[in-house]
Amino acid sequence: MFSSDILVNARSLTAKMTGVHRYTEELCKRLDGRIERVSPGRPMHGPMGHLWEQFLLPRLAAGHLLWSPANAGPLSLERQVVTFHDIAVLDHPEWFGKRFAAWYRWLIPRLARRVQRIVAVSEFTKSRLVDSLGVDPVKIAVIPNGVDERFRQASRVEYFELRRRLPVPRSAYVLSVGSLEPRKNLARLLEAWSRCVDHIPPSVWLVISGIKGASQVFLSTPTMSLPRRVHFTGYVPERELPALYRGALTLIYPSVYEGFGLPALEAMASGVPPIVGDNTSLPEIVNDAGLCIDPHDVDAISQAMIRMINDVDLREEFGRRSLARSRLFDWNKTSRATWKVLSEVI
């Protein structure tokens, strides 16, 4: 049925674009011809998706090596490589729906111990797999995500075109990108913005781009009255993201938990300096190319935004560092390292 020796569990590609989806798509595109995708005939989420993955997929993958690139895979298949982006559902089950958390808290420890190899997208994720689940570190290959060249190539012309299509404020803005879910720290960000808005030029807005996490997965983000000069774009199509980054003064990404932090890297590749949380994987990705702050400290978030907005020289210096740092991350490099792991197992 399948001509390739290596199949990729592509169930995640039937969902809307997320960081995990982008990772899977970017690597599948580069490994095309050496691996073969297998996915449900139609989008399957929730219990039906889990049933397909656990019971039908193992039969389809019989005699092949299976690569599952999205934090989950069939428990019955030992001949498998799994990519773990994070284990947030184990570290913070309170952020997820009860049934979702219960399922993955049961599956992930067993899967991580059973499969032949694991790819972790950061040293932080590797450390959590080792410390929390007792996985042998020798079994884990750390292979960071990459960033697409189109983020480096976005022009001001594309940004002005974007402003015509989306109701993005015509003045300067601070950008926040990501699903609106608890770990993204939206309530503290909005409180921090309310504290800094009187200390920055009146032309600067906060633009928040993203959609609410699926209701069956993520618990509701606490709501509050919106401060002045805040604009929600909703979901922004992939093709529009480079221009959206390109128009920003800085990216504000005070997430309290990340397995990698792709928006920070995409901003850096666009020459836009990030402000990120000083925990989990984000300092590992950003290093000295942005400001790292305590994401639980509202005043620290506010002061970082004031500093980055008002200090042009600082912003330009971090912009130069961001571009240089982003060149260390490349999807071609990620795909070559991933192929090496798959080849060793096959």
Residue pairs with C-beta under 8 A, 6 or more apart in sequence:
1 60
2 36
2 38
2 60
2 64
3 36
4 34
4 35
4 36
4 64
5 64
5 65
5 346
6 34
6 35
6 36
6 64
6 65
6 66
6 67
6 342
6 346
7 35
7 36
7 37
7 38
7 60
7 61
7 64
7 65
7 66
7 67
8 24
8 28
8 31
8 35
8 36
8 37
8 38
8 66
8 67
8 68
8 69
9 38
9 39
9 53
9 57
9 61
9 66
9 67
9 68
9 69
9 70
9 73
9 74
10 24
10 28
10 37
10 38
10 39
11 39
11 40
11 44
11 49
11 52
11 53
11 57
11 70
12 20
12 21
12 24
12 69
12 70
13 21
13 24
13 25
13 28
13 37
13 39
14 39
14 40
14 42
14 43
14 44
14 45
15 21
15 43
15 45
16 211
16 235
17 238
18 179
19 85
19 145
19 260
19 262
19 263
20 69
20 70
20 71
20 85
21 70
22 238
22 262
23 69
23 70
23 83
23 85
23 121
23 145
23 262
24 69
24 70
26 146
26 148
26 331
26 334
26 335
27 69
27 331
27 334
27 335
27 338
28 35
28 37
30 331
30 332
30 335
31 335
31 338
31 339
34 339
35 67
35 342
38 57
38 60
38 61
40 49
40 52
44 52
45 214
46 216
50 103
53 72
53 73
53 74
54 74
54 75
54 76
55 74
57 66
57 73
57 74
58 74
58 76
58 77
61 74
61 77
64 79
65 79
65 80
65 81
65 342
65 345
65 346
66 73
66 74
66 77
66 79
66 80
66 81
67 80
67 81
67 82
67 83
67 338
67 342
68 74
68 80
68 81
68 82
68 83
69 82
69 83
69 119
70 83
70 85
71 82
71 83
71 84
71 85
71 86
71 104
71 108
72 82
72 104
72 107
72 108
72 111
73 80
73 82
73 111
73 115
74 80
75 107
75 110
75 111
75 114
77 115
78 114
78 115
78 116
79 116
79 345
80 114
80 115
80 116
81 115
81 116
81 117
81 118
81 119
81 341
81 342
81 345
82 111
82 112
82 115
82 117
82 118
82 119
83 118
83 119
83 120
83 121
83 338
84 108
84 112
84 118
84 119
84 120
84 121
84 125
84 129
84 259
85 121
85 125
85 259
85 260
86 125
86 128
86 257
86 258
86 259
86 260
86 281
87 108
87 125
87 128
87 129
87 132
87 133
87 259
88 95
88 96
88 183
88 257
88 259
89 95
89 96
89 100
89 101
89 104
89 105
89 108
90 104
90 105
90 108
90 109
90 128
90 132
90 133
91 128
91 132
91 257
92 182
92 183
92 257
93 101
93 105
94 182
94 219
95 181
95 182
95 183
95 218
95 219
96 104
96 217
96 218
96 219
97 215
97 216
97 217
97 218
97 219
99 216
100 216
100 217
108 133
109 133
112 118
112 129
112 133
112 135
113 133
113 134
113 135
116 139
116 345
117 139
117 140
117 141
117 341
117 344
117 345
118 129
118 135
118 139
118 140
118 141
119 140
119 141
119 142
119 143
119 338
119 341
120 126
120 129
120 140
120 141
120 142
120 143
121 142
121 143
121 144
121 145
121 259
121 260
121 281
122 142
122 144
122 259
122 260
122 281
122 284
122 285
123 142
123 281
123 284
124 258
124 259
124 280
124 281
124 284
125 142
125 259
125 260
125 281
126 137
126 140
126 142
129 135
129 140
130 136
130 137
130 140
141 337
141 341
143 334
143 337
143 338
143 341
144 260
144 285
144 329
144 334
145 260
145 262
145 265
145 329
145 331
145 334
146 329
146 330
146 331
146 332
146 333
146 334
146 335
147 262
147 265
147 266
147 268
147 269
147 326
147 329
147 330
147 331
148 269
148 331
150 242
151 241
151 242
151 245
151 266
151 269
151 270
151 326
152 269
152 270
152 271
152 323
152 326
153 242
154 242
154 243
154 245
154 246
154 270
155 246
156 246
158 242
158 243
158 246
159 243
159 244
159 246
159 247
161 243
162 168
162 240
162 243
162 244
162 247
163 170
163 247
165 240
166 233
166 236
166 240
166 244
167 231
167 233
168 207
168 231
168 233
168 244
168 247
169 205
169 207
169 229
169 231
171 203
171 204
171 205
172 201
172 203
172 204
172 205
172 249
172 309
173 204
173 205
173 206
173 207
173 231
173 247
173 248
173 249
174 193
174 204
174 205
174 206
174 207
174 248
174 249
174 250
174 251
174 252
174 305
174 308
174 309
175 207
175 209
175 244
175 245
175 247
175 248
175 249
175 250
175 251
175 252
175 267
175 272
176 184
176 186
176 189
176 206
176 207
176 208
176 209
176 210
176 251
176 252
176 253
177 209
177 210
177 241
177 244
177 245
177 251
177 253
177 263
177 266
177 267
178 184
178 209
178 210
178 253
178 255
178 263
179 210
179 211
179 212
179 213
179 218
180 186
180 208
180 210
180 211
180 212
180 213
180 221
181 212
181 213
181 218
181 221
182 218
182 219
182 221
183 255
183 256
183 257
183 258
184 210
184 221
184 255
185 254
185 255
185 256
185 277
185 295
186 208
186 221
187 221
187 222
187 224
188 254
188 295
188 296
188 298
188 301
189 206
189 208
189 252
189 254
189 301
190 224
190 226
190 227
190 230
191 224
191 298
192 254
192 298
192 299
192 301
192 302
192 305
193 206
193 227
193 230
193 302
193 305
194 227
194 228
195 298
195 299
195 302
196 302
196 303
196 305
196 306
196 309
197 227
197 228
197 229
199 306
199 310
200 305
200 306
200 309
200 310
201 309
201 310
202 229
204 229
204 249
204 309
205 229
205 230
205 231
206 227
206 229
206 230
206 231
206 252
207 231
207 233
207 244
207 248
208 230
208 231
208 232
208 233
209 232
209 233
209 234
209 235
209 236
209 244
210 234
210 235
211 234
211 235
212 218
212 221
233 244
236 244
241 266
242 266
242 270
245 251
245 266
245 267
245 270
245 272
246 270
246 271
246 272
248 267
248 270
248 272
249 272
249 308
249 309
249 315
250 267
250 272
250 273
250 274
250 275
250 305
250 308
250 309
250 315
251 263
251 264
251 267
251 272
251 273
251 274
251 275
251 290
252 274
252 275
252 301
252 304
252 305
253 261
253 263
253 264
253 267
253 274
253 275
253 276
253 277
253 282
254 275
254 276
254 277
254 293
254 295
254 301
255 261
255 276
255 277
255 280
255 282
255 295
256 277
256 279
256 280
256 295
256 296
257 279
257 280
258 277
258 280
258 281
258 282
259 280
259 281
260 281
260 285
261 276
261 281
261 282
261 285
261 286
263 274
264 274
264 276
264 282
264 285
264 286
264 290
265 285
265 326
265 329
267 273
267 274
267 322
268 274
268 286
268 289
268 290
268 322
268 323
268 325
268 326
269 322
269 323
269 326
269 329
271 319
271 320
271 322
271 323
272 319
272 322
273 289
273 290
273 291
273 308
273 315
273 318
273 319
273 321
273 322
274 286
274 289
274 290
274 291
274 322
275 290
275 291
275 293
275 301
275 304
275 305
275 308
276 282
276 283
276 285
276 286
276 290
276 291
276 292
276 293
277 292
277 293
277 294
277 295
278 292
278 293
278 294
278 295
279 295
282 292
283 292
285 329
286 292
286 325
287 325
288 321
288 325
289 318
289 321
289 322
289 324
289 325
289 326
290 318
290 321
290 322
291 304
291 307
291 308
291 318
293 300
293 301
293 303
293 304
294 300
295 301
307 314
308 314
308 315
308 318
309 315
